[in-house]
Amino acid sequence: MTTPLQLEVRRPAGEFDVVMTLDVPSALEYVGPAVELIARHAPASLSARRVRFNLRTALAEALANAIAYGNRHDTSRVVRVRVEADWQGVRIHVRDDGAGFDPAAVPDPTLPQNLEREVGRGLFVLRHLVDHVAFNAAGNEICLTLRAG
């Protein structure tokens, strides 16, 4: 049985209209509930279609990668999610406790020599689901940006 997730929703005075934070245990069974919890609180600046498909799919991929590759399914670790929303759109930060990686070293899965390999497909999908993908210097935090619309 999974522990209930606790989404913190704040409306700070300042740069963002809404900031949501969520700590997700490093078990894949939490991915779906975490995605649904955040999607239910998605800001009105995103269209229903972008929330229904782009946000849910991208967040699920980022969480699953953080749990599997970053935290290596270590249940003593958590994945931290921070969602910053304003009239321009949404930024989703997903950070794990792992050592990180170099996203530039991930092979392009569309090249003929990589078509049969599974490496790099998740990052490729993420880059096509959201408007911008960025990583911190350590490579253990991804920021996904979805513009309003």
RAPEZI-V582140 format. One record per residue. RES is the residue in one letter. PHI is phi in whole degrees, -180 to 180 (999 if undefined). D_CENTER is the distance of its C-alpha to the mean C-alpha in whole Angstrom. Layout:
res: {RES | RES}
phi: {PHI | PHI}
d_center: {D_CENTER | D_CENTER}
This chain:
res: {M | T | T | P | L | Q | L | E | V | R | R | P | A | G | E | F | D | V | V | M | T | L | D | V | P | S | A | L | E | Y | V | G | P | A | V | E | L | I | A | R | H | A | P | A | S | L | S | A | R | R | V | R | F | N | L | R | T | A | L | A | E | A | L | A | N | A | I | A | Y | G | N | R | H | D | T | S | R | V | V | R | V | R | V | E | A | D | W | Q | G | V | R | I | H | V | R | D | D | G | A | G | F | D | P | A | A | V | P | D | P | T | L | P | Q | N | L | E | R | E | V | G | R | G | L | F | V | L | R | H | L | V | D | H | V | A | F | N | A | A | G | N | E | I | C | L | T | L | R | A | G}
phi: {999 | -86 | -77 | -59 | -84 | -115 | -87 | -100 | -116 | -125 | -118 | -74 | -77 | 143 | -67 | -113 | -74 | -141 | -127 | -116 | -130 | -153 | -98 | -113 | -59 | -83 | -141 | -60 | -64 | -88 | -60 | -58 | -60 | -65 | -62 | -65 | -61 | -70 | -62 | -63 | -106 | -62 | -71 | -68 | -69 | -97 | -67 | -58 | -65 | -68 | -71 | -61 | -109 | -62 | -63 | -61 | -67 | -66 | -65 | -61 | -64 | -65 | -65 | -61 | -65 | -63 | -69 | -76 | -95 | -77 | -92 | 51 | 61 | -77 | -70 | -83 | -107 | -126 | -107 | -98 | -115 | -131 | -115 | -115 | -128 | -151 | -66 | -82 | 148 | -135 | -119 | -115 | -103 | -124 | -126 | -109 | -95 | -77 | -76 | 89 | -154 | -101 | -62 | -69 | -87 | -75 | -68 | -72 | -72 | -91 | -73 | -51 | -70 | -110 | -60 | -89 | -89 | -90 | -66 | 95 | -68 | -62 | -65 | -60 | -63 | -57 | -66 | -99 | -92 | -119 | -80 | -155 | -125 | -139 | -123 | -76 | -61 | -75 | 81 | -113 | -141 | -112 | -121 | -107 | -113 | -117 | -76 | -58 | 133}
d_center: {23 | 20 | 20 | 19 | 16 | 17 | 15 | 16 | 17 | 19 | 21 | 22 | 25 | 23 | 21 | 18 | 19 | 17 | 15 | 13 | 12 | 11 | 12 | 11 | 14 | 14 | 15 | 14 | 15 | 13 | 10 | 12 | 13 | 10 | 9 | 13 | 13 | 11 | 12 | 15 | 15 | 14 | 16 | 19 | 18 | 16 | 18 | 18 | 17 | 14 | 13 | 15 | 13 | 11 | 8 | 9 | 9 | 6 | 4 | 7 | 7 | 4 | 5 | 9 | 9 | 9 | 11 | 13 | 14 | 13 | 14 | 16 | 16 | 18 | 19 | 20 | 17 | 13 | 10 | 10 | 7 | 9 | 9 | 12 | 14 | 17 | 20 | 18 | 15 | 11 | 9 | 6 | 6 | 5 | 8 | 11 | 14 | 15 | 17 | 15 | 16 | 17 | 15 | 18 | 20 | 18 | 20 | 20 | 20 | 22 | 25 | 28 | 28 | 25 | 25 | 25 | 23 | 19 | 18 | 16 | 15 | 11 | 11 | 14 | 12 | 9 | 12 | 14 | 11 | 10 | 13 | 12 | 10 | 11 | 11 | 13 | 17 | 16 | 13 | 12 | 9 | 7 | 7 | 6 | 10 | 11 | 15 | 17 | 19}
